[in-house]
Amino acid sequence: MLAVLLLSIWFQNVDFQGWETLGKVKLVPGYDEFLGEEIEKPLFPKSISIFEGTRVTVEGYVIPLETSGSSNYFVLSRFPFNSCFFCGNAGPETVMEVYTVEKFEFQDQKVSATGMLKLNADDPLHLFFLLEEAEVEILD
């Protein structure tokens, strides 16, 4: 009976909870050779790193990076555009790059994106989280 209870608790702790899980990233000071300056780098605890390379689903708001048409790349934000990281109202743990399987007609809308999670601690030209081979479902 005790073993079943312990396994139940363990499995509850490893469920991917979207932004709640990703929000556990720690920021540590570091030097970036490419930028030639001190920056804050992500440190991914085990509660995040165990999901790297697995298919996860994250809900959020599309932040389009192009002005018209469709694309297979956009930024997904935990918060709507007026409260997102790029407006200065949230941290870098609240956005991710999404690369879709098919072109996506983007707008500022709420979506669910499912894809392979990739963690980025080394490339300052990309966000901390990337979702590759993603499929997108519009929720609004």
Backbone torsions as a table, in degrees:
resi	resn	phi	psi	omega
1	MET	NA	-43.6	179.0
2	LEU	-63.1	-39.5	179.3
3	ALA	-62.6	-40.7	178.3
4	VAL	-63.8	-41.5	178.9
5	LEU	-63.9	-44.6	179.7
6	LEU	-64.7	-41.9	176.5
7	LEU	-62.9	-39.9	178.3
8	SER	-61.3	-45.1	178.9
9	ILE	-64.1	-43.2	-179.2
10	TRP	-61.5	-46.2	-179.7
11	PHE	-65.7	-33.4	176.6
12	GLN	-64.0	-34.4	-177.5
13	ASN	-77.7	-13.9	-179.1
14	VAL	-107.4	6.3	175.1
15	ASP	-69.9	136.5	176.4
16	PHE	-76.7	122.2	-177.4
17	GLN	-111.7	34.3	176.2
18	GLY	60.3	-129.0	-176.7
19	TRP	-62.3	-29.5	177.5
20	GLU	-61.9	-44.3	177.9
21	THR	-66.7	-48.4	-177.0
22	LEU	-64.8	-28.4	-179.5
23	GLY	-68.3	-6.0	179.8
24	LYS	-84.4	0.7	177.8
25	VAL	-62.5	143.5	177.3
26	LYS	-106.6	146.0	175.9
27	LEU	-105.7	129.1	-179.7
28	VAL	-126.5	147.1	178.1
29	PRO	-67.9	144.5	178.7
30	GLY	-161.5	166.9	178.8
31	TYR	-108.3	134.4	178.2
32	ASP	-108.1	119.5	-179.2
33	GLU	-62.5	-42.9	-176.9
34	PHE	-62.5	-47.2	-179.6
35	LEU	-79.8	-23.2	-179.1
36	GLY	70.7	33.1	-178.7
37	GLU	-154.8	166.4	175.5
38	GLU	-74.2	136.5	177.3
39	ILE	-141.0	168.6	171.0
40	GLU	-90.6	126.6	-179.4
41	LYS	-108.6	149.9	178.5
42	PRO	-78.9	142.7	171.9
43	LEU	-120.9	114.0	-174.4
44	PHE	-92.3	112.7	176.5
45	PRO	-68.8	166.2	-179.6
46	LYS	-54.2	-34.1	-178.4
47	SER	-63.3	-16.7	174.9
48	ILE	-104.8	-47.6	-171.9
49	SER	-62.5	-24.1	178.2
50	ILE	-65.4	-16.7	-178.5
51	PHE	-95.9	-6.0	179.9
52	GLU	-61.8	132.2	-179.7
53	GLY	83.8	3.0	177.7
54	THR	-107.8	160.2	177.1
55	ARG	-81.4	125.9	179.6
56	VAL	-130.8	162.1	176.9
57	THR	-120.6	132.6	179.3
58	VAL	-132.6	131.8	174.7
59	GLU	-97.9	145.0	178.6
60	GLY	-179.1	-165.7	-175.4
61	TYR	-111.9	135.4	179.0
62	VAL	-72.3	127.3	170.7
63	ILE	-110.1	96.9	-176.5
64	PRO	-67.0	140.5	179.8
65	LEU	-103.9	-9.1	176.2
66	GLU	-116.9	156.8	-174.2
67	THR	-87.7	-19.1	-179.7
68	SER	-155.3	163.7	175.8
69	GLY	82.6	-157.2	-179.0
70	SER	-123.4	161.8	-177.9
71	SER	-152.4	164.5	174.2
72	ASN	-105.7	20.5	-179.3
73	TYR	-144.0	132.5	172.2
74	PHE	-157.3	170.4	175.3
75	VAL	-101.1	134.6	176.2
76	LEU	-103.9	129.5	-178.7
77	SER	-116.3	142.7	174.9
78	ARG	-63.0	-30.7	-175.2
79	PHE	-116.9	157.0	176.2
80	PRO	-59.5	164.1	-173.5
81	PHE	-49.8	-44.1	-175.5
82	ASN	-71.5	-8.6	178.6
83	SER	-123.0	11.2	-172.2
84	CYS	-82.1	174.0	-179.2
85	PHE	-54.6	-40.7	-175.1
86	PHE	-70.9	-16.9	176.5
87	CYS	-93.9	0.7	177.0
88	GLY	86.7	8.6	-175.8
89	ASN	-103.4	4.0	-178.9
90	ALA	-151.6	170.1	-178.4
91	GLY	-93.2	171.8	-178.8
92	PRO	-66.5	-14.3	178.0
93	GLU	-78.2	-0.4	-177.4
94	THR	-105.7	11.3	178.4
95	VAL	-136.4	152.8	175.6
96	MET	-147.4	152.2	173.8
97	GLU	-84.7	138.3	178.9
98	VAL	-123.1	126.6	176.7
99	TYR	-114.4	113.0	-173.8
100	THR	-91.4	156.8	177.2
101	VAL	-67.5	-44.3	-179.9
102	GLU	-116.3	157.4	177.1
103	LYS	-59.4	144.0	-175.2
104	PHE	-121.3	127.2	176.5
105	GLU	-78.8	104.3	-170.6
106	PHE	-92.2	147.0	172.5
107	GLN	-151.1	169.6	176.2
108	ASP	-78.2	90.5	-175.2
109	GLN	-144.9	163.0	178.8
110	LYS	-85.9	134.1	-178.6
111	VAL	-138.9	166.8	169.6
112	SER	-115.8	125.9	-179.4
113	ALA	-119.8	130.5	179.3
114	THR	-121.5	125.7	-179.9
115	GLY	-168.8	-172.1	-178.9
116	MET	-84.7	123.9	-179.0
117	LEU	-80.2	130.3	174.8
118	LYS	-124.0	133.3	178.9
119	LEU	-100.3	138.2	-177.1
120	ASN	-124.0	108.7	177.3
121	ALA	-109.4	-7.5	-169.5
122	ASP	-118.5	-20.8	-174.9
123	ASP	-104.4	105.4	-177.1
124	PRO	-69.4	-7.4	179.1
125	LEU	-87.9	-0.8	178.2
126	HIS	-128.3	162.0	177.5
127	LEU	-74.7	170.7	-178.9
128	PHE	-65.0	-34.2	-175.2
129	PHE	-120.1	137.0	175.0
130	LEU	-128.5	142.1	176.1
131	LEU	-119.0	112.5	-174.9
132	GLU	-106.1	157.0	-179.2
133	GLU	52.6	43.0	-172.2
134	ALA	-86.2	148.6	170.3
135	GLU	-113.4	138.1	-172.7
136	VAL	-119.8	136.4	175.6
137	GLU	-123.1	127.7	178.1
138	ILE	-75.9	131.3	-177.9
139	LEU	-101.3	-24.7	-179.3
140	ASP	-76.3	NA	NA
